[in-house]
Amino acid sequence: AHFGLVRALIAQPDLAAAAEQVATMRRVLPRLPSVDYMDALVTFLKGEHARAAEMADEIIKRSQDDPALMLLAGMAQARLGGGARAESLLANAVSLAPGWVQPRIELAALQVGATPQRALETLQPLLARDEADARAWGLAGQANARLGDFRAADAAFAKAQALQPDAPGLRAQAARSLIARGEVESGLRELEAAADADREGITADLALVAAHVRRGDRASALRVLDAAITKRPDEALPHYLRGRVLADQAGARGGRIGRDAQAEVRRAYEQALAKDGSLRLAVDALAALDIEAGDFAAARQRYEAYLKRQPKSGLAMTALAEITLRAGGGAAEVRSWLDRAVQTDPLDPWNWIAAIDLQQRLGDPAATLARAQAAHAALPGQPALMLALARAQLALREANQAAATLRQLVQVRPQLGEAHLMLATAHGLAGNNAAARQPMARALALEPDDPAVLRGNIALALADRQDAQALAVARGVQQRRPTAALGWQLEAEVHGALGQRDAAAGAWRKAYAQPDATPQVAAALHRTLLAGGAEGAAAARQFEARHLAARPRDAYFLTYLAEMAQAAGDAAAAERHYRRALAIQGDDPLLMNNLAALLTERQPAEALALAERAVRLAPGQPALLDTLAAAQAKSRQFDRAVQNQLRAIEFAPGEPLLRLHLARIYVAQGDKDKARTELRRLASSGIPAPLREQAESLLREVGA
């Protein structure tokens, strides 16, 4: 009776009365497990998703075979953005109750954005029934539209609308399908009508905003958002989207966003956060503005305030780790935040992924592997974490361990082409080309146009001395995609690997002539021409002049020319090219770093300014810190140089060149004792011979 009364109150809906009834139920039936479930359900319906997720997880620890509980926990995780965890829980609910409609609908709704094919597979049992509801057909329409099958999408939307003709959401989905296949004006009219018809919801309004933004009509998008704000004044999302559109509008005018425009963008994000203090999107956006302004303290305070509302947000802790890194914190402090993040929320795979990615940026492959292993132990069988573990194992050349991980993964996700490719790569690194053939062929069957898969098949064919087969892979792409550069690019790479320079140059020319040719193609053609002796060098100069005349703002090609000139000892040409590239991509920290390294001896003041700016833009990068330390030492700022060189070593402890440079700074500073300590450590370690010889030579200079 209690149970039925709670359900009746939910249906009215009167959630306050439902919560009171649950409390009554708990007083008189304290040991009944369904009380905990109903409490979590009412909490979820009240919009307290984080608390509902915690409550559901606690119940799951006691009972893991209840589909209603799995559904509730999955829905709560989905609302919190825990995609993979939500998908796992909802899939369990479907498995436990395959005939129940609601878990399939929720699972498909979660899948439709990222994996529309899987969404269709989930929906198939519902679509096969005559009584399938409008929600299932609407999701099927979205999935087919995302897959580019607009005929099937239209048919699905038509069935959805026939089942529920007055649903504004379905009308908006049908309108989006019209827009996606090119009938833009008709689609926009349909979206406007759907938005007008839905006087309370804003789903159609947001779809209309997206359509206007895709067309570049940001003014119309802002008018729609203003209407949505008027319609739902307490809704946070329209304010946030208004900030996004304003930022996009200001950025489209070229250059950095001006002060007035940035203030308006910030105001929109602040309004969103005032409506919903737990809106992580607004916190992220405002923190990004703070970081861009160099105000790391303000960005940190935002996430600390967010953590007071959501104390178990691992992703917020990972953001604090990122801020710590950008503000100049050491690797140990960054790792401490990452440890807290994964310990607080160990069942969220994307929390682990974020931690692993940032750990990798700290430059310690062994620590990255340890974190990936911990993630796999916490969530065994989770595909994204198994991929991360395999990547970490391959980075340390642990080919056999990576192969074992990937064999498990392809059992769990046999349709994941990337896993088969990585498995083939692991076998290849272990010297077992025979074992690599089957997963490589499987990867090609699953992803026939993926460049990495195609190159893997070519590499395997060349390793097996099957030159004709390698060329056949490239020419197959040319036949399937005759106007794409990729097929000719692959053929050029095959000819280059076989030492057939003239044939390679011809294929590179054909790749360059295609409409989608990238700057990398231009650089490869230039490099191939240069290898042809005096005649080839002349052809390369002619090509360089033509290319830069046609594409004067190709920063990639200019950077390539600078690196080639620097390698050839032509510092003046290298500087000229770097400066042109930096004038185009003024915020590229690697360009700044390369130019700073080139100028350190001749123009130390400019080199120091460039190196400092590069490190601000990309903190924690050992190569950039190394250049900064060299520029500081040249300017006789030895204490700061030592500090930054030690920081570079902290982020890349296995790189001996950084320690050699530290020893040189100590020598320049006049601290021969510390220099000798570093040099003895290097000379006695198993480092490459050229570095060891340099260390021994410098050791003799300081009087060892």
N, C-alpha and C positions, 0 to 999 in steps of 0.2 A: 504493500500500500504506500509506504514511504517512497519507494522507488518510482511507482507510477505517478505520484503527486509531483515529484521533482521533474519528471519528464513532461508532465502537463504544464507546469510553470515555465519550463524552458520553451515549450511550443508557443506560449502566448505572445511574445516572450516577456517574462517578468523575472529577470536574472537575480534581482535583489531578493525576491521572495524565494527563489530556488535556492540561493545560498543559505537563507535562514532555515529552509527545510532540510538542507544537507546537515547543517549544524545540529538541528533537532534529531535527525537520523543518527548522527554520531554519538549523541548523548545516550540514546536508548539502545542502540545496536553498535557498541564500540568495536566489536571484533569482526564485524561483517566486512569482507574485502570490497564488496561493491560500494561501500561508503567512500573509500579512498578514490575509487574510480569516478564516482559522481562528483566528488569534491574537485578532482582534477578537471573534469569535463566543464563544470560551471566556471571554474577559474579560467579555462581556455576561452569559453564563450564570452566572458567579460573582457577579453583582450589582454589578459595577463599571461602572455605566451611563455615568457621565460620561467615564471613560477609553475605554470602547467607542465612544462617540459621536465622540470626538476621533480615534480610530484609523480609524473608518469614513469620516469626513470627509476624512482624508488620502488614503485609497484612492480615494475618489470623484473627487478632483482628477485622478487618473491614468486612471480608467475610470468612465464615467457610463452604461454600457449593460448593467450586470449587475443583474438583478432581485434576486438573493439579497443582494447588497451593499446595494441600496436598502432591502430589507426590514429588514436588520439595523440600518442607520442609522436608519430610521424607528422601529423598536421602541425603540432606545436613546433617541431624542429624546422619544418618548411617555412613557417611564419617568421622564424628567427634567422633564416638564411642558411641553416645547416643542411645544405642540399644532399650531400652523400649520406649523412646519418639519417635524414628524413627518407631518402629513397630506400635505404636498407630496412627501416622500420615498416614503411608502407608495403614493400615487397613481401615482408614477413606476414603482414595482415592479409595480403592477397593469397599467399600460399596456404595460410590457415583457413581462409574462407573464400575459396575460388569463385563461388557463386554470388558473393556479396558485391553489389554495384559500387558503393561508396569508396572502398579502398582503391579499386581500379581507377575511378575518376580522379581521386586525389593523386595517385601515383602518376597517371598519364599527364595531369596538369603540371606536375613537377618536371616530367621528362620532356614535355613538348618544346621547351625553349632550346635546350642543349642537344637532346637526342631524340628528334622527332620520329625516327624509325622505331625506336624502342617504345615510344608512346603509342604508335599504331599497333605494335605487337601486344601491348598491355590491353588496349581497347578492343582487340579483335573479338574476344568472346561476347562482348556487349553488342558490337556492331552486327554480329551474326544473328542476334535475336530480333524478332519483329517488334518487340516492345522497347527497343533501345531508347534511352531518353535523350533529350536535346543536348544535355551536357556532353555526352559521349560523342555525338555527331559534331558538335561544335569544336571539341578538341581534335577530332579527326580532321576537320577542315583546316585548323591551324597547322597541324602536323604536315598535311599534304601541301599546304601553301609554302611552308618552310622548305620542303623537299623539292619545290618547283613543279609539282603535279597539280596545276591549277584546275584542270578538268575535274579531277577527283575532289579537290578542295571545294569547288562550286557545288558538286553533287552533295557533299557532306553538309555544307552550310544550308543548302536547300532543304535537306531532310530535317536539320535542326530547327530551321524556321517553321517548317510544317508542323513539327511537334510542339513548338513554343513560339507562335508567331509574333508575340508582343515583347520578346526579350531584347532590350537594347544592346546587350553584350553580343548576342549572335548577329544582330544587324551590323554592329561595328566590325565583327570578324569578316563577314561577307564583304563589307566595304574595303577592308584591308586587302582582301583577295583581288578585288577589282584593281586597286592601286598597284599591287605587286605585278600584275601582268600588263600594266601600261595604260589602263583605262582610268587615268588619274582624276579627271574632272568628275566623272560619274562616281568614283569612289569617295571623293571629298564631299560631294553633295549627300551621299548616303551617310557618311560619318557625321556631317552637320545635322542631318535629320535625326540620327540616333542620339546625338548629344542633346538636342532639343527635347526629344521624347522622354529621355531619362532625366526627370527633374530633381532627382535626389543623388543618384550615383554619378561618378565621373569617369567610368571606364571608357565610354565613347569619346569623351573630351580628350583623354590622354592619348587615345589612338589618333585623334585628329591632330593633336600637337606633334606626335611623331611623324605623321604624314607631311605636315607643313615643314618640319625641320629637314626631312629628307629632301624636300624640294628647294631648300635654302630660303624659304619664306618665314624668317624668324619673327617678323612683325605680326603676321597672322597667328603664329604659334603663341606669342605673348598675349594677344587678344583672347584666344581660347582659354589660356591659363587664368587670365583675369576673370573670365566668366566662371570658370571652375571654382575659383576662390570665393566668388560671390555666392555660388550655389552651395558650396560646402566650406564655410568660413573656418571651421575647426580642423580641417584636413591639413596635414603638414606637407604631403607630397607635392601639391601644386606649387607651393612656395619654393620648395627645393628645385623643382623642374624649372621654375621661372629663373632661378639663379643660374642653372645650367644653360638655359637658352640665352640669357644675357651675356654670360661668359663666352659662349660660342659666337654670339653676334659681335662682341667687341674684338675677339680674336680674329674673326674673319676680315676685319678691316686692315689686318697686317700689323706685325710687331707685337710688342707687349701690350697688355690691357692697361689703359690709362687709369689714373688715380680715381677720377669720378666714376668711370664704369666699374672699376673694382669695388668701390664703395657701395654701388647699387647691387652688385652681385653678392657682396658680403651681407648686405641688409636682407636680401631675399633668403639666404641660408639661415641667418639669425632668426628670421620670422618662422621658418620651418622648425627650427630647434625649439623656439618658444611654444609652438603648438604640440611638439612631441619631443621631449628631451631624450628619448631613447632612439631617435631616428639616426642610425649610424651613418647613413649617406651624408647627412648634413654635417655631422661631426667630422667626417673624413674631408669633406669639401672645405670647411673652415680651417681645419688643421693644415691642409695643403696651401691655403692662402697665407697662413701664418709662417709656414716653412719657407715659402717663396720670398716672404719679406724678411727672412732671417730671424724671425721671432720664435725660436724653438721653445722658450719657456711658455708662451701662450699656447702653442700646439700641445705641449705636455699637459698643461692644465685642463685642456678640453677633454683629453682622454682620461685623465684622473677623475674629472667630474662624471664622465660617462661610466666609469667603473663603479662609482658610488651607486649609480642606478642599476648597472648590470655587472655585479661583482664577479660573475663567472664568464665574462667575455674574454676568451683566449685571444681572439683577433685584436681586441683593443690593447692587450698586453703586447702582442706582436708589433702593433703600431708604435707603442712606447719604445720597444727595442729599436725600431727603425729610427725614431726621433733621437734616441740616445746615440746611435751610430752617426747620424747626420750632424749632431751637435758636437761631435768630437770625442765621444765616449770610447772607452777601450773595449776590446773584444770580450773581456770577462764580464763587463757590465751588460753588454748586449746579450750574451749567453744567459745571464741571470734572468733577464726578462723573458727570454724564450723558454727557459726551464719553467718559470711560473706559468706561462701561457699554456703549455701542454699538460702540466700537472693539474691546472684548474679545470681544463676541459679536455680530458684525454679521449673522449669518445667522438670528437669531431674531427674527421679526417682532414678537412680543409684547414683547420687550425694547425694540424701537424704539417701539412704541405707548406703553409706560409712560414712556419718555423724552419723547416728544412731549406726552403729557398733562401731565407735570410742567413741561415747558418752557412750555406754554400758561399754566399757573398763575403763571408768573413775570411775565406781563403784557406781553410783547414779541411782538406778532404777526409782525413780520418775522423774529425769531429762530425762532419756531415754524415758519414757512414754510421757513426754511433747513434746519431739522432734518427736516421732513417730506420735503423734496426729497432730502436725503442718504439717508433711509430708502428712498425710491423708487428711487434710484440703486443702492443696495446689493441690493435685492430687487425688481427690476422685475416688474410683473404680479401682485404680492401684493395681494389685494383689500382687506384691512384697512388696508394702508399707502396704497393709492390713495384710499380714503375719507378717511384722515387728511390726505393731501395736498390733496384737493379742499376739505375744510373749512378748511384753512389758507389756501388761495387765496381762498375766498369771504370769509373774515374780513378780508382786505385788499382786498375788492371787485375781485379779479382774475377777473372773470366769464368771460372768454374762455378763460383758461388753465384754470380749473376745468372748463369745459365740455369742453375737449380731454381732460383727465384722465378725466372721467366717461364720455365716449364710449368710451375704451379699456376702462374698467371694465365697462360693460354688455356689451361683447363677451366679456369673460372670465367674467362672472357675470350672464347675462341674466335670472336669476330673482331678483336682488337688488332688491327694491322700493325700498329706501333710495337706491340709486344712481340709479334713474330719477327719483325725487323731487328729488334734489339736482341732477341734470342739468336738469330743468325749472326749478328755482330759478335756476341759473346763467344759463339763457337769459332768464329774466324779468329778472334784474338787468342783463343786457346790453341790455334793451329789445326783445327778440325774442320776443314772446308767441306768434307763429305757430310758432316752433321748439319752444316749451315744451309745446305741446298733446300731441304724440305721446308723449313720455316721461311726462307727467303722467297720460295715459290708461293707459299701461302700468303705472305705479305703482299706480293705482287697481285695475286688474285683478289685480295680484299681492297687494295689501294693501287689500282693500275696507273694512276697519274700522279702519285705522290713523288716529288723529286728525290726525297731521301730513299724511298723504296727502289726507285729506278736506278739510282746510283749504286745502291747496295747490290742489286742484281748484276749490274755492269762490272762492279769490282770483283764479284765472285766469278763471273765468266772470265775476266782477264786473269784472275789467279789460277783458274783451271786451264789457261791457254786456249780458251774458246773465243778467239777474237771476233769471229763472224757472229757468234751469239751476242756478244757485247754490242756490236753495231746493229744487230737486229732489234735489240731493245730500244735503242735510240730511234731507229727508223720507224718502229711501230708507233712511237709517239708522234713522229712527223705525219704519219698517215692518219692517225686519229685527230690530231690537232694541227692542221697544215699551216695555220697563220700564227702559231705560237712559237716563241723563241726556244722553248725548252728542248724540243727534239733536236734542233741543230746544235744547241749548246752541249747536249749529251754526246752527240756525234763528235764534236770538236774535242771534248774531254777524252773520248776513246782514242782518237787519232793522236792526241798529245801524249797519252800514256804509252802508245806504241811507238813514239818517236817520229811520227809522220807529220812534220811541221807544216808543210805546204797544204796537206789535206786538212789539218787542223785550222789553219788560217782561213781556208775557203769556207769551212763550216761556221767558224766564228763570224765571218762576213755575212753569211746567210742568217745567222741568229740575230746579228745587229740590225739587219734590214726589217725584222719583224716589228709590228706595232707595239708589242709588249716587252721589247728588249730593255733590260735593266742596265744601270751604270756598271754593274759587275761584268756584263758582256763586253762593254766598251773597253774596260781595263784588261780583260783577258785577251781581246783581239790585239790591243796595243802591245801587251807583253809577248804575245806569240810573234808579232811582226818584228819586234826588237831582237828576237833570237835568230833572225835570218841574216846576220852579218851586216856589212855596210849597206847593201841594197835594202835589207829589211829595216835597218835603222832609218833610212830615208823614207820608206813607206810609213813607218811608225810616226815620224815627224809630220808627214802630210795628213795622216789620219787624225793625229792630235789636234792640228790646226782646224781641220774641218769639224771635228766633234765639238770643240770648244766654241767655234763660231755658231754652230747650231744650238748648242746647249751650254751657254756660258755660266749657268748657275748649277752645274753638276758638281756638287761638293765632294761626292764620293770619288769621282774621276780626278779631281784636283788633289785630293788627299793621296790617292794612289800615285800620282805624278810626283808629289812631294816625297813620299817614301822611297820611290825609285831614285830620285835625285839624291836623297840623303844617303842611300846605300852606295851610290856611285861616287860619293864624296863631293858633290856639288851643293855646298851649303847655301849658296846664294839662290839657286833655283828652287831648292827645297823650301827656303824661307818665303820666297815669292808665292809659291803654290799654296803653302799653309795659310798665308795671310789672305789669299783670295777665298780659300775654302772657309776660313773663319769669318770672313765678311758675310758669307751666305748663311752659315750655321753658327751664329754667335754664341750659342749656349752649349756647344759640344765640348764636354770636358776632355775627351781624348785628343781632339784637335789642339786645345789649349795646352795640354800636357806635352804633346809632341813639339809644338813650337817653343814652349818653355825650355825643353831639353836642348833644343837646337841653339837657343839664344843664351844659355847659362854662362858660357865662357865669354861671349862678346858683348852681350847687353844684359848684365845680371839684374838690373833694376826691373826691366820689363819682364824678364824671365820669372822673377819672383812674384810679380803681380799676377801674371798668367797662371803660375802654378798654384798660388793661393786660391784663385777663383775656381780653378779646376777641382781642387780638393773640396771646396764648399759645395760644388754641384754634385760631386760623386765621392762622398766621404768613404773611408775604409778601403779604398782601392790601393793595394800595395805599390803598384807602379807609379801612381800619382803622388803618393806620399814620398816615394823615393826621389822623384824629380823635385818636389818641394824642398826636401831636406838638402839636396844638392844645391839648389838655388839659395837657400838660407846660408849654407856653409860658404858659398862664394861671396855672399854679402857679409860674412863674418858674424852671422847670428848663430853661433855654434850651439848654444844651449837649446834653442828651438830646433835646430837641425838634428841634434841627437834625439830629442823627444819625438820628432816625426819619423826618424829612421827606426827607432825602437817600436813605434806604433806600426810601421810597415811590416816589421818582423813579426809583431804579434798577430797580424792578419795573415801572414804567409810564413809560418815558422819553418817550413821546409825549403825555403828558397835561399841558397848559400850566397848568391850575388848580393842580396840585401845586407848580409853580415859583412861582406867585403867592403861595401860602400860605407857601412858604419865604421869600420876600421879606418878607412880613408878620412872620414870626418874627424875621428879622434886624433889622427896624425896631424891634420890641418889645425886642430884646436891646440895641439901641443901635449896631449895626454897620451904619451907613448905606452904607459902601463896598460891602460884599457885597450889600446890598439893591439898590443902584443897578446893580450888575453883572447881577443876575438880572432886574431890571425892564427894563433896556435890551435884554437878549436877548429878552424877551417882547414888548416894544413894537415891535421891528423884525421879528418873525417873523409868519408868516401865520396868526395865531390868530383866532378869532371876534371880531367887533367889540366886544361887551360886555366880554370879558376884556381886550382891548387897551386899551379906555378906562379900565378899572380900573387896569391897569399904568401907563398914562400919568399918571393922577391921583395914584397913590402916588409915582410918580417926581417929580412936582412937589412933593409934600410933603417928600420927603427932600432937596430942593434940587439937582435935576439941572441 
